[in-house]
Amino acid sequence: MATRATGSLFTLRAGMEVDLNFYLQSIVAVVVITDPLTRGIFFRQLTAGEPERRGEFVRRITIVVAITLFGAALIGRELLDALGINLGAFGVAGGLIVTLMGFEMLFGGEPSRAQGGEASREQPESFDGSVVVPYAIPFIAGPGAITTVITIAASAENGQGTIVALVAVAVAVILLPIGHLLVSKYINLSEQAEGIVTKIGGLLITTIGIQMVLSGIQRFFEG
């Protein structure tokens, strides 16, 4: 019988079988940090003057985010190896970034500046010039999301971590247009409600970031 993984987020040893818990935790991490619901609220506000183009904008956003995060999942680990960066040390650094983003969301009640939150909320005359930057990158596929995906991909040997990262990104990419289009059409939250949703997401992201730091420390000393 194959030995099961410990269940600790981003902590898997070579030769261990990736379990369902690791898949679920990874999916939650990527979905929370890309946050299609809250991002959808901002998207509705930013496209209020061009509602007929929302479908076009969402397609472009989804393509850019998919290319960025799938690319991070596929080549992120190889890039770290090529640069001689210890995976445990990267996990600690990435975890610190994610944790700080979570604290900023938790106490500020709005998306972190590291994800381009402040710039992406500025109301443009037309959203067309803001679709890729700063909205798709870095507001959705920002440093935190990229770091999280690479960390997941680097958390198991024999390509298992990459598979988990690809699955997590696929779920997030599928939810991205669903969240944006449904929110822009049906959900109307007050500014206070938006802040509460963001703070809850910040708490989850902070927890995930701390787990990444602890797992990175463990991996560094075991390596």
For each residue, the residues with C-beta under 8 A, 3 or more apart:
1:
2: 16 17
3: 15 16 17
4: 7 16 17 19
5: 11 12 13 16 17 18 19 21 22 156
6: 11 12 16
7: 4 19 21 22
8: 11 211 215
9: 22 25 26 29 208 211 212 215
10: 26 91 151 152 155 211 212 215 216
11: 5 6 8 155 215 218 219
12: 5 6 16 18 22 155 156 157 160 161
13: 5 16 157
14: 156 157 158
15: 3 157 158
16: 2 3 4 5 6 12 13 156
17: 2 3 4 5
18: 5 12 22 23 156 160 161 163 164
19: 4 5 7 22 23
20: 23 24
21: 5 7 24 25
22: 5 7 9 12 18 19 25 26 155 156 164
23: 18 19 20 26 27 164 167 168
24: 20 21 27 28
25: 9 21 22 28 29
26: 9 10 22 23 29 30 152 164 165 167 168
27: 23 24 30 31 167 168 171 172
28: 24 25 31 32 204 208
29: 9 25 26 32 33 148 152 168 208
30: 26 27 33 34 69 145 148 149 152 165 168 169 171 172
31: 27 28 34 35 36 168 171 172 175
32: 28 29 35 201 204 205 208
33: 29 30 98 101 144 145 148 205 208
34: 30 31 39 65 69 140 141 145 172 176
35: 31 32 38 39 111 140 201
36: 31 39 40 172 175 176 178 179 180 183
37: 40 41 179 183 197
38: 35 41 42 111 194 197 198 201
39: 34 35 36 42 43 111 139 140 176 179 180
40: 36 37 43 44 179 180 181 182 183 184 187
41: 37 38 44 45 183 187 189 194 197
42: 38 39 45 46 111 120 121 139
43: 39 40 46 47 54 57 58 61 135 180 183 184
44: 40 41 47 48 183 184
45: 41 42 48 121 123
46: 42 43 120 121 123 124 127 130 135
47: 43 44 50 51 53 54 57 127 184
48: 44 45 51
49: 125 126 127
50: 47 53 54 57 126 127 128
51: 47 48 54 184
52:
53: 47 50 56 57 127 128
54: 43 47 50 51 57 58 180 181 184
55: 58 59 181
56: 53 59 60
57: 43 47 50 53 54 60 61 127 128 131
58: 43 54 55 61 62 176 177 180 181
59: 55 56 62 63 177
60: 56 57 63 64 131 132 136
61: 43 57 58 64 65 131 135 136 140 176 177 180
62: 58 59 65 66 173 176 177
63: 59 60 66 67
64: 60 61 67 68 131 132 136 137 141
65: 34 61 62 68 69 136 137 140 141 172 173 176
66: 62 63 69 70 169 173
67: 63 64 70 71
68: 64 65 71 72 136 137 141 146
69: 30 34 65 66 72 73 141 145 146 149 169 172 173
70: 66 67 73 74 166 169 173
71: 67 68 74 75 76
72: 68 69 75 76 146 149 150 153 165
73: 69 70 76 149 150 152 153 162 165 166 169
74: 70 71 153 162 166
75: 71 72 78 79
76: 71 72 73 79 80 146 149 150 153 154
77: 80 81 87 150 153 154 161 162
78: 75 81 82
79: 75 76 82 83
80: 76 77 83 85 87 90 150 154
81: 77 78 84 85
82: 78 79
83: 79 80
84: 81
85: 80 81 89 90
86: 89 90 220 223
87: 77 80 90 91 154 216 219 223
88: 91 92 216 217 218 219 220 221 222 223
89: 85 86 92 93 216 220
90: 80 85 86 87 93 94 150 151 154 216
91: 10 87 88 94 95 151 154 155 212 213 215 216 217 219 220
92: 88 89 95 96 212 213 216 217 220
93: 89 90 96 97 147 216
94: 90 91 97 98 147 148 150 151 212 216
95: 91 92 98 99 151 209 210 211 212 213 214 215 216
96: 92 93 99 100 209 213
97: 93 94 100 101 114 143 144 147 209
98: 33 94 95 101 102 144 147 148 205 206 208 209 212
99: 95 96 102 103 205 206 209 210 212 213
100: 96 97 103 104 112 114 209
101: 33 97 98 104 105 112 114 115 144 202 205 209
102: 98 99 105 106 202 203 204 205 206 207 208 209
103: 99 100 106 107 202 206
104: 100 101 107 108 112 113 114 202
105: 101 102 108 109 110 111 112 198 199 201 202 205
106: 102 103 199 202 203 206
107: 103 104 202
108: 104 105 112 202
109: 105 195 196 198 199
110: 105 117 118 121 195 198
111: 35 38 39 42 105 115 116 117 120 121 139 198
112: 100 101 104 105 108 115 117 144
113: 104 116 117 118
114: 97 100 101 104 138 142 143 144
115: 101 111 112 138 139 140 142 143 144 145
116: 111 113 119 120 133 134 135 137 138 139 142
117: 110 111 112 113 120 121 139
118: 110 113 121 122
119: 116 122 134 139
120: 42 46 111 116 117 130 134 135 139
121: 42 45 46 110 111 117 118
122: 118 119
123: 45 46
124: 46 127 129 130
125: 49
126: 49 50 129
127: 46 47 49 50 53 57 124 130 131 135
128: 50 53 57 131
129: 124 126
130: 46 120 124 127 133 134 135
131: 57 60 61 64 127 128 135 136
132: 60 64 135 136 137
133: 116 130 136 137 138
134: 116 119 120 130 137 138 139
135: 43 46 61 116 120 127 130 131 132 139 140
136: 60 61 64 65 68 131 132 133 139 140 141
137: 64 65 68 116 132 133 134 140 141 142
138: 114 115 116 133 134 141 142 143
139: 39 42 111 115 116 117 119 120 134 135 136 142
140: 34 35 39 61 65 115 135 136 137 145 176
141: 34 64 65 68 69 136 137 138 145 146
142: 114 115 116 137 138 139 145 146
143: 97 114 115 138 146 147
144: 33 97 98 101 112 114 115 147 148 205
145: 30 33 34 69 115 140 141 142 148 149
146: 68 69 72 76 141 142 143 149 150
147: 93 94 97 98 143 144 150 151
148: 29 30 33 94 98 144 145 151 152 208 212
149: 30 69 72 73 76 145 146 152 153 165 168 169
150: 72 73 76 77 80 90 94 146 147 153 154 165
151: 10 90 91 94 95 147 148 154 155 212 216
152: 10 26 29 30 73 148 149 155 161 164 165 168
153: 72 73 74 76 77 149 150 161 162 164 165
154: 76 77 80 87 90 91 150 151 161
155: 10 11 12 22 91 151 152 161 164 215
156: 5 12 14 16 18 22 160 161 164
157: 12 13 14 15 160 161
158: 14 15
159: 162 163
160: 12 18 156 157 163 164
161: 12 18 77 152 153 154 155 156 157 164 165
162: 73 74 77 153 159 165 166
163: 18 159 160 166 167
164: 18 22 23 26 152 153 155 156 160 161 167 168
165: 26 30 72 73 149 150 152 153 161 162 168 169
166: 70 73 74 162 163 169 170
167: 23 26 27 163 164 170 171
168: 23 26 27 29 30 31 149 152 164 165 171 172
169: 30 66 69 70 73 149 165 166 172 173
170: 166 167 173 174
171: 27 30 31 167 168 174 175
172: 27 30 31 34 36 65 69 168 169 175 176
173: 62 65 66 69 70 169 170 176
174: 170 171 177 178
175: 31 36 171 172 178 179
176: 34 36 39 58 61 62 65 140 172 173 179 180
177: 58 59 61 62 174 180 181
178: 36 174 175 181 182
179: 36 37 39 40 175 176 182 183
180: 36 39 40 43 54 58 61 176 177 183 184
181: 40 54 55 58 177 178 184 185
182: 40 178 179 185 186 187
183: 36 37 40 41 43 44 179 180 186 187
184: 40 43 44 47 51 54 180 181
185: 181 182
186: 182 183
187: 40 41 182 183
188:
189: 41 193 194 197
190: 193 194
191: 194 195
192: 195 196
193: 189 190 196 197
194: 38 41 189 190 191 197 198
195: 109 110 191 192 198 199
196: 109 192 193 199 200
197: 37 38 41 189 193 194 200 201
198: 38 105 109 110 111 194 195 201 202
199: 105 106 109 195 196 202 203
200: 196 197 203 204
201: 32 35 38 105 197 198 204 205
202: 101 102 103 104 105 106 107 108 198 199 205 206
203: 102 106 199 200 206 207
204: 28 32 102 200 201 207 208
205: 32 33 98 99 101 102 105 144 201 202 208 209
206: 98 99 102 103 106 202 203 209 210
207: 102 203 204 210 211
208: 9 28 29 32 33 98 102 148 204 205 211 212
209: 95 96 97 98 99 100 101 102 205 206 212 213
210: 95 99 206 207 213 214
211: 8 9 10 95 207 208 214 215
212: 9 10 91 92 94 95 98 99 148 151 208 209 215 216
213: 91 92 95 96 99 209 210 216 217
214: 95 210 211 217 218
215: 8 9 10 11 91 95 155 211 212 218 219
216: 10 87 88 89 90 91 92 93 94 95 151 212 213 219 220
217: 88 91 92 213 214 220 221
218: 11 88 214 215 221 222
219: 11 87 88 91 215 216 222 223
220: 86 88 89 91 92 216 217 223
221: 88 217 218
222: 88 218 219
223: 86 87 88 219 220
